[in-house]
Amino acid sequence: MAKVNSNPMPTRNRPIVWTIAGSDSGGGAGIQADLATINDLDAHGCSVITAVTAQSSVTVASVEAVSPQILIAQLDVLTADLAPQAIKIGLLANQQQINLVANWLHKILLQWRERGLTVAVILDPVMVATCGDALTGSEALDFTPFKGLLTLITPNVTELATLAGRQLITPEQSVQAAQTLAAQLQVSVIAKGGDIGPNWDEGLARDLLVCHQVTGISSLHSEHAFWLTSNRINTNNNHGTGCTLSSAIAAVMAHGFVLNDAVVVAKAYVSQGLVQSYQPGSGPGCLARCGWPNTLSVYPFIQPLCEATAKTSSNNLNACGFMKLTTQLGVYPVVAELDMLQQLLKAGVKTIQLRVKDPADQLLEQKIVQAIAFGRDYRAQVFINDHWQLAIKHHAFGVHLGQEDLVASNLKQLSEANIALGLSSHSYFEILLAMQHKPSYIAFGHIFPTTTKQMPSAPQGLDKLARYVDLMQGELPLVAIGGIDSSTLAKVKKTGVDDIAVVRAVTEAVNPAAAYQALVKQWTEGE
């Protein structure tokens, strides 16, 4: 059962999300499902109705598109007062509506961009209702007017086949079609395979995420494809799953999360909704609205497509995991110099990290050897940043790696050497990837602006940190890092995060040892 969200968003701070879609008189899909989802995910929903459907859980009796005049009137009146942070587009009843909305979107996105506003646009190319009845006419719809305007398109495999103009029987065919669609429309694609059943994987729901120039994330993830796999939920109450997924993605992006994050959160949201689903009529029932998903078990397993295609599991996937820390990290300094490391160990530090970033440093190995020796002398947990081979060679207590470092490392060797592992993360997506390796702790950041290193991601802030704390409760230590000092420590502590890593707050202090001790006092007395 999902945990209750302990950090709901205050109503006055809710971002605005539009849904441009059809009305479902049965209440299970369309704008009804969209608005329920958007509100449930702490956003404010506005609706632009494209069509009115006479629909129940068993049939679609009639679909009537609204006039072009009323469609544009809805868009314009909302623009004047309730500008969105994200837009979900669902049912467009005919080609005229596609052309009209695309033309309007082209103009308004330019205006918003000139004002410094970035608005995510999610398109769910709805064609058929869950009951099997068509929602659009017999004409083939052309979505190419949306080329370059969208953030994400979310076809299920049936819709993807229609867009591709051919049958898609195997996962490989769907992969090719999704990649082609991404190139044609210049957009990221999530090809939903959950409704295929055992044709792909017995007992699993697999979606393919094809990333196209995704911003705000590591280059490892911005242009690559990933399989997102969850356990299949044994229920027929799946009416409106596509609407729910796409509107959930829009709502999460409206909160400032990057696309990859929004996709995995939305997939988890749908999974928990299916578990608690209900059946109000004779046909397929509706998803429950269970709030922001904060239980790891409902989130998908992520596998890069390149690994799946090679039919080999990652050399770094470690089934056994890494050692559990018996000493809490608390206030965890990250330093670049040996003298600073020793000075802080003398001051009572029990966990510290040596971050020597210059691989050409001629004294690199010597510094690492000495840092490890200091750790033994002071009975402290010394983590070595990045240089995992030297850490293994000289029997370090622990290693800390960033997401990019994982690609070049061998976690199996680290685990066999009984070395503790800390992994950096900057998002839900990266936390899920990190958790698959079962590390000793996860460092999340950067919380506040920092000058210690260049980051592709924006500062995360306290609201996001609180959500990650909810997700990670009882799993393993979560360490907040990035711009934390005495002025922000109390606010960070209030989120419930386990530990904090500090850099400049200690290393740039007049008296680093005293600064560290003051931070420890502030951290412990705040309990």
ABEGO torsion letter per residue (X at the ends): XBBBBABBBBAAABBBBBBBBBBBAAGABEAAAAAAAAAAAGBBBBBBBABBBBBBAABBABBBBBBAAAAAAAAAAAAAABBBABBBBBBBABAAAAAAAAAAAAAAAAAAAAAGBBBBBBBBBBABBAAGBBABBABBBBAAAABGABABBBBBAAAAAAAAGBBBABAAAAAAAAAAAAAAAGBBBBBBAAAAEAAABBGBBBBBBBBBGBBGBBAAAAABBBBBBBBBBBBABABGAAAAAAAAAAAAAAAGBBAAAAAAAAAAAAAAAAAABBBABABBBBBBBAEBBABAAABBBBBBAAAAAAGBBBAABBAAEBBBBABBAEBBBBBABAAAAAAAAAAGBABBBBBBABAABAAAAAAAAAAAAAAAAAGBBBBBBGBAAAAAAAGBABBBBBAAAAAABBAAAAAAAGBBBBBBBABAAAAAAAAAAGBABBBBOBABBBAABBBABBBAEAAAAAAAAAAABGABBBBBBGGBBAAAAAAAAAAGBABBBBBAAAAABABAAAAAAAAAAAAAAAX
